[in-house]
């Protein structure tokens, strides 16, 4: 993440049916298809959908959907 994304440095990770796990960096292991990441906006910022967080999912083609665009 870049500073101009206005997102907090920690994020949540959920792989398949597991519970959400709080992490601060990628663990170096590949994410499974349908894994989810939840990023939180800094105070005073929100996603384009006017939420305080953004969920992205590893889709069937191995790409994150939607793309991480940051908070505004």
C-alpha angles and dihedrals in degrees: 000000000000125000090244089063088072092216129140115254095238123070140176125249129197121183113196112305096349124114122264112279123204111228137166100201142015110279094218094249122114117256118239122241110276092023112147133217123194118201123191127216123234117253111287094024133092140180122266085260088058095249129132091232141034125218119204125186131206100241130211092271092054094254127123114251122231100020116245106258102161133233129300 
